[in-house]
């Protein structure tokens, strides 16, 4: 078995253990509460930022400067600095962040243009972290990464392990070395997306067993007693209750969601409704934790499968 821990700032196995441990805890909290404390991402982010200096300080001022820029760029997503602006400064928070994004992109891309990429120039992990942040933020703004914790998790994975070119398991020669070119966090997300295919399959099997499978809807939802609604992490879909979909957009915490489900269940019982059709709130960090493990062991699972077929 070939083991290459490059891209781990020289710390190798401890960083892998920290990454796996952090995502395992996040997955547990997401499964249990559908909410992950910001302190976890802040702690992992600071550790990843500081550990990165061990790799880049010996390579001169350019590497030191660029790692400082990109590390602080990631960390600003993890701390609520906008709240310190107060009510008067809050409207300017988005503008300030936009300026920061533009400035960091100009610095990194300009440095690549002036000094090149790789040995003697801009470290590849710096570019990998920048791509990861832009990728995560873009998916979050597009609504593909629904929770802020998912986007933060992706950024943290990229900061701790910017690149991981050689998976720990030996792969057949027919598998393209895609991990040499994609940031580690991109491989993690693609693995998570591939693993998410198991969710509709599991829902369909549940409905088949309960003899409630009805076409396409049988892959995305199932029915539960109204009395179970407050205890389940689900979205109500049928019967539709008021402006439920709009209300979902305003929910910020798992406690807000639980109170809403309690209120909805109470009113449905008063209307004589016995069962409701729901869709599950997917604990995506569980899939991301599995995606991290898959990326470490086998790289990009999707491309592995494509090139093995």
C-alpha positions as CSV (number, residue, x, y, z in Angstrom):
1,X,0.0,0.0,0.0
2,X,1.4,3.4,-1.0
3,X,0.9,6.1,1.6
4,X,1.5,9.7,0.6
5,X,0.6,12.3,3.2
6,X,1.7,15.3,1.2
7,X,-0.5,18.4,1.5
8,X,-0.8,17.9,5.2
9,X,1.7,20.6,6.3
10,X,4.2,18.0,7.4
11,X,2.1,16.7,10.2
12,X,0.8,13.6,8.3
13,X,-1.2,11.2,10.5
14,X,-2.1,13.7,13.3
15,X,-3.8,15.9,10.8
16,X,-5.7,13.0,9.3
17,X,-6.8,11.9,12.8
18,X,-7.9,15.5,13.6
19,X,-9.8,15.8,10.3
20,X,-11.6,12.4,10.8
21,X,-12.2,13.1,14.5
22,X,-13.6,16.6,13.8
23,X,-15.9,15.4,11.1
24,X,-17.0,12.3,13.1
25,X,-18.1,14.6,16.0
26,X,-19.8,17.0,13.5
27,X,-21.7,14.0,11.9
28,X,-22.8,12.9,15.4
29,X,-24.1,16.3,16.3
30,X,-25.8,16.7,12.9
31,X,-27.5,13.3,13.3
32,X,-28.5,14.0,16.9
33,X,-29.5,17.7,16.8
34,X,-29.2,18.8,13.1
35,X,-26.9,21.6,14.4
36,X,-23.2,21.7,14.9
37,X,-21.5,24.2,17.3
38,X,-19.4,27.0,15.6
39,X,-16.7,26.3,18.2
40,X,-15.8,23.1,16.4
41,X,-15.2,24.8,13.1
42,X,-13.4,27.7,14.8
43,X,-11.1,25.3,16.6
44,X,-10.3,23.2,13.6
45,X,-9.8,26.3,11.5
46,X,-7.3,27.9,13.8
47,X,-5.3,24.6,14.1
48,X,-5.3,24.2,10.3
49,X,-4.2,27.8,9.9
50,X,-1.3,27.5,12.4
51,X,-0.2,24.1,11.2
52,X,0.1,25.5,7.7
53,X,2.9,27.8,8.7
54,X,5.1,24.7,9.5
55,X,5.0,23.8,5.8
56,X,5.4,27.3,4.3
57,X,7.6,29.4,6.5
58,X,10.8,27.7,5.3
59,X,10.0,28.6,1.7
60,X,10.3,32.3,2.1
61,X,8.2,35.4,2.5
62,X,5.9,34.8,-0.4
63,X,4.7,31.5,0.9
64,X,4.4,32.9,4.4
65,X,2.4,36.0,3.2
66,X,0.1,34.0,1.0
67,X,-0.7,31.4,3.6
68,X,-1.5,34.2,6.0
69,X,-3.8,35.8,3.5
70,X,-5.6,32.6,2.6
71,X,-5.8,31.3,6.2
72,X,-7.3,34.6,7.5
73,X,-9.7,34.5,4.5
74,X,-11.0,31.1,5.7
75,X,-11.2,32.1,9.3
76,X,-13.3,35.2,8.7
77,X,-16.1,32.8,7.6
78,X,-16.0,31.1,11.0
79,X,-16.3,34.1,13.4
80,X,-19.3,36.5,13.5
81,X,-17.1,39.6,13.0
82,X,-20.1,41.4,11.3
83,X,-21.9,41.5,14.7
84,X,-19.2,43.7,16.0
85,X,-20.0,46.4,13.5
86,X,-23.2,47.1,15.4
87,X,-26.6,48.1,14.0
88,X,-25.1,51.0,12.0
89,X,-22.4,48.9,10.4
90,X,-24.4,45.8,9.7
91,X,-25.7,47.0,6.3
92,X,-22.1,47.3,5.1
93,X,-21.0,43.8,6.2
94,X,-21.8,42.2,2.8
95,X,-20.0,45.0,1.0
96,X,-16.9,44.6,3.2
97,X,-16.9,40.8,2.6
98,X,-17.2,41.3,-1.2
99,X,-14.2,43.6,-1.1
100,X,-12.3,41.0,0.9
101,X,-13.2,38.3,-1.6
102,X,-12.0,40.5,-4.5
103,X,-8.8,41.5,-2.8
104,X,-7.8,37.9,-1.9
105,X,-8.5,36.7,-5.5
106,X,-6.4,39.6,-6.9
107,X,-3.6,38.8,-4.5
108,X,-3.5,35.1,-5.2
109,X,-4.1,35.2,-8.9
110,X,-1.7,38.1,-9.3
111,X,1.0,36.3,-7.4
112,X,0.5,33.2,-9.7
113,X,0.9,35.5,-12.7
114,X,4.0,37.2,-11.4
115,X,5.8,34.3,-9.7
116,X,4.3,31.2,-11.1
117,X,2.8,28.2,-9.4
118,X,4.6,25.6,-7.5
119,X,8.3,25.4,-6.5
120,X,9.7,28.9,-6.0
121,X,6.3,30.5,-6.7
122,X,2.8,30.3,-5.2
123,X,2.3,27.1,-3.2
124,X,-0.3,24.8,-4.8
125,X,-2.2,24.4,-1.5
126,X,-2.8,28.2,-1.4
127,X,-4.6,28.0,-4.7
128,X,-6.4,24.8,-3.6
129,X,-7.8,26.5,-0.5
130,X,-8.9,29.6,-2.5
131,X,-10.7,27.3,-5.0
132,X,-12.3,25.4,-2.1
133,X,-13.7,28.6,-0.5
134,X,-15.1,29.9,-3.7
135,X,-16.6,26.5,-4.5
136,X,-18.2,26.2,-1.0
137,X,-19.5,29.8,-1.0
138,X,-20.9,29.5,-4.5
139,X,-22.8,26.3,-3.6
140,X,-24.1,27.9,-0.4
141,X,-25.4,31.0,-2.2
142,X,-27.0,28.7,-4.9
143,X,-28.8,26.8,-2.2
144,X,-27.1,23.5,-3.0
145,X,-25.3,23.5,0.3
146,X,-28.4,24.2,2.4
147,X,-26.8,24.8,5.8
148,X,-24.0,27.2,6.7
149,X,-22.3,24.3,8.6
150,X,-22.0,22.3,5.4
151,X,-20.1,25.2,3.7
152,X,-17.9,25.8,6.8
153,X,-17.1,22.0,6.9
154,X,-16.0,22.1,3.3
155,X,-13.7,25.1,3.9
156,X,-12.2,23.4,7.0
157,X,-11.5,20.2,5.1
158,X,-9.7,22.3,2.5
159,X,-7.7,24.2,5.1
160,X,-6.6,21.2,7.0
161,X,-5.8,19.1,3.9
162,X,-5.5,21.4,0.8
163,X,-4.4,18.6,-1.5
164,X,-4.2,14.8,-1.1
165,X,-2.8,13.5,-4.4
166,X,-2.3,9.9,-3.5
167,X,-5.1,8.0,-1.7
168,X,-4.0,5.6,1.0
169,X,-5.3,2.5,-0.8
170,X,-3.6,1.3,-3.9
171,X,-5.9,1.8,-6.9
172,X,-5.8,-0.1,-10.2
173,X,-3.8,1.6,-13.0
174,X,-7.1,2.1,-15.0
175,X,-8.2,4.7,-12.4
176,X,-7.4,8.2,-13.5
177,X,-5.2,10.2,-11.0
178,X,-7.9,12.9,-10.7
179,X,-6.9,13.6,-7.1
180,X,-3.6,15.1,-8.4
181,X,-5.6,18.0,-9.9
182,X,-8.6,18.5,-7.7
183,X,-8.5,20.1,-4.2
184,X,-9.1,17.6,-1.4
185,X,-12.4,19.3,-0.4
186,X,-13.8,19.1,-3.9
187,X,-13.2,15.3,-3.8
188,X,-14.9,15.2,-0.4
189,X,-18.0,17.0,-1.7
190,X,-18.2,14.8,-4.8
191,X,-18.0,11.7,-2.7
192,X,-20.7,13.0,-0.4
193,X,-22.9,13.7,-3.4
194,X,-22.4,10.2,-4.7
195,X,-23.2,8.7,-1.3
196,X,-26.3,10.8,-1.1
197,X,-27.8,8.5,-3.8
198,X,-28.4,6.0,-1.0
199,X,-30.9,8.3,0.6
200,X,-33.8,8.0,-2.0
201,X,-33.1,4.3,-2.3
202,X,-33.5,3.9,1.5
203,X,-36.7,5.9,1.5
204,X,-38.1,3.8,-1.4
205,X,-37.3,0.6,0.4
206,X,-39.0,2.0,3.5
207,X,-42.1,2.8,1.5
208,X,-42.1,-0.6,-0.2
209,X,-41.9,-2.3,3.1
210,X,-44.8,-0.2,4.5
211,X,-46.7,-0.7,1.2
212,X,-46.8,3.1,0.8
213,X,-44.7,3.4,-2.4
214,X,-46.5,5.7,-4.9
215,X,-44.3,6.6,-7.9
216,X,-41.6,9.2,-7.8
217,X,-42.8,10.6,-4.5
218,X,-42.0,7.3,-2.9
219,X,-38.3,8.1,-3.4
220,X,-38.4,11.5,-1.5
221,X,-40.9,11.2,1.3
222,X,-43.0,8.9,3.5
223,X,-45.9,9.2,5.9
224,X,-45.7,9.4,9.7
225,X,-48.4,9.8,12.5
226,X,-49.0,13.5,13.3
227,X,-48.0,12.7,17.0
228,X,-44.5,11.8,15.8
229,X,-44.0,15.1,14.0
230,X,-42.4,17.0,16.9
231,X,-39.9,14.2,17.5
232,X,-38.7,13.8,13.9
233,X,-36.3,15.9,11.9
234,X,-38.6,16.2,8.8
235,X,-40.2,18.8,6.5
236,X,-44.0,18.7,6.3
237,X,-45.2,18.2,2.7
238,X,-48.7,16.9,2.7
239,X,-51.2,18.1,3.7
240,X,-49.5,21.4,3.1
241,X,-49.8,23.6,6.2
242,X,-50.2,27.3,5.5
243,X,-47.0,28.9,4.1
244,X,-44.8,26.0,5.3
245,X,-42.2,26.3,2.6
246,X,-41.7,30.0,3.2
247,X,-41.6,29.4,6.9
248,X,-38.8,26.9,6.5
249,X,-36.6,29.6,5.0
250,X,-36.7,31.6,8.2
251,X,-35.7,28.8,10.6
252,X,-32.3,29.4,12.0
253,X,-31.9,26.8,14.8
254,X,-32.9,23.3,15.5
255,X,-34.9,24.5,18.4
256,X,-36.9,26.9,16.2
257,X,-37.6,24.0,13.9
258,X,-38.8,21.8,16.8
259,X,-41.1,24.5,18.1
260,X,-42.6,25.0,14.6
261,X,-43.2,21.2,14.3
262,X,-44.9,21.2,17.7
263,X,-47.2,24.0,16.6
264,X,-48.0,22.4,13.3
265,X,-48.7,19.1,14.9
266,X,-51.1,20.7,17.4
267,X,-53.1,22.4,14.7
268,X,-53.2,19.3,12.5
269,X,-54.6,17.3,15.4
270,X,-57.3,19.9,16.0
271,X,-58.2,19.5,12.3
272,X,-58.5,15.7,12.8
273,X,-55.5,14.8,10.6
274,X,-54.0,11.5,11.6
275,X,-51.0,11.1,9.3
276,X,-48.9,13.4,7.2
277,X,-46.5,13.1,4.3
278,X,-43.0,14.3,5.1
279,X,-39.5,14.5,3.7
280,X,-36.5,13.9,5.9
281,X,-34.0,16.6,6.9
282,X,-30.9,14.9,5.6
283,X,-27.9,15.1,8.1
284,X,-25.5,16.0,5.2
285,X,-22.5,16.2,7.6
286,X,-22.9,12.4,8.0
287,X,-22.4,12.0,4.3
288,X,-19.6,14.5,4.3
289,X,-17.8,12.5,7.1
290,X,-18.1,9.4,4.9
291,X,-16.9,11.5,2.0
292,X,-13.8,12.5,3.9
293,X,-13.0,8.9,4.7
294,X,-13.6,7.9,1.1
295,X,-11.3,10.7,-0.2
296,X,-8.5,9.7,2.1
297,X,-8.8,6.0,1.2
298,X,-9.7,6.0,-2.5
299,X,-9.7,9.7,-3.7
300,X,-12.6,10.7,-5.9
301,X,-15.1,7.8,-5.7
302,X,-17.2,9.0,-8.7
303,X,-14.2,9.1,-11.1
304,X,-12.9,5.9,-9.6
305,X,-16.1,4.2,-10.6
306,X,-16.2,5.8,-14.0
307,X,-12.7,4.7,-14.9
308,X,-13.2,1.2,-13.5
309,X,-16.3,0.6,-15.7
